[in-house]
Amino acid sequence: MSVRKNSRKWIFTVFAAVFFFILGAAFHRYKPWPYGLIKRTAQKGLAPRPYDPDGEILRFAFTGKLENRIPQKYPACFTIDEVSRRINAYWTDVRWFWSAFEDLVIDSVKNGPVTEVYYHLHERAYSANALFVPGEGDVSRQTGMASLIIPGSGENQATPIFFQDEDNYQSNIAGVSSKYSDTYILVKPNHDFLAIHNGKNRINLEFINGYLLNRGGSYSALYLIHSLALVKHLKDVYPEVMVLGISQGANAALLNALQSEPAGAVIASKYTVLFDKLLWAQFNQIIIPGADLFDRQQIRRMMAGQGTKYLITYGRRDVAFNRVEAEEGYTAAFFKCLPNVQVRNHEGAHEYPLEMITVFYQSLLPGER
């Protein structure tokens, strides 16, 4: 039986080989309609990529998502020199950070759907941008208040906050802030309509952060100083200013408020005194070499000397540091001696606790402070 089976397999193999040989020869000789398509596809796959030195590098750089609901402010970049000029404009000395609010000088302001604040710091010129959401009715005239929202982690976050996209974790906050104030949403460099882009994609932060850090600068310091310039301008226009942030934006709001001393600051789902012992910070988080940003004793001393009211919140359904804070209360215990700092927990996750923030806004209204 095994000999017969082996014979059948051998005959089938020979027959199949002959069949496909004849089929291939006929295909080559008569060239039916798929032949040209298959040949061109094969040749294209084997052909070397056209070589362009700038293009060969930049194809790995331009991998970020481009957000175009608001038209891009800057033209596309196609060469290394063009990209380099844009990135070098981001440079700011990390040693300038802790005195930036006092040191920066506002040169001019352009108002409109986008507020542009032109300023200089130690003889270097910069511009800070924010999307503007007017308060409901004439509420800002009644309250004398403006709010600056600093976006949290993620790409192009100012635009979904502005349009209040339902699927974005922080886009519901402008709906609350606009009930009590005019609202300004910080647009970070290389995000939203400020992208370094090639018309299709924006450059990813791997080509920005390391370069600036190696040159004594910091992307984080730059966008935080932009936020300080915006608050400095807003304090010249409005009697009261609120700064809000969630996630990375919460750390940014805290670091802003420690310098700018707004009327209030909402620090949602991020900052913890545990950062003085252990900090979980990926490359896209706030990194300013040598600044010692989260020294808990220094932060408490700075808060104690301010009139700023702080609301720090954590969700019980959040994770990692935020979950631990909601359960253990390390930050609440550390700041309990300060009457201007309240630490509150809620039953949500990584989100703005809107009811708590509403009450906090009301505490800042005229006659309530």
Buried (B, 14 or more C-beta within 10 A) or exposed (E): EEEEEEEEEEEEEEEEEEEEEEEEEEEEEEEEEEEEEEEEEEEEEEEEEEEEEBBEEBEEBBEBEBBBEBEBBEEBBBEBEBBEEBBEBBBBBBBBBBEBBEEBEBEEBEEEEBBBBBBBBEEEEBBBBBBBBEBEEEBBEEBBBBBBBBBBBBBBBBBBBBBBBEEBBBBBBBBBBBBBBBBBBBBBBBBBBBBBBBEEBBBBBBBBBEBBBEEEBBBBBBBBBBBBBBBBBBBEEBEBBBBBBBBBBBBBBBBBBBBBBBBBBBBBBBBBBBBBEEBEBEEBBBBBEEBEBBBBEBBBEBBEEBEBBBBBBBBBEBEEBBBBBBEEBBBBEBBEEEEBBBBBBBEBBBBBBBEBBBEBBEBBBEEEE
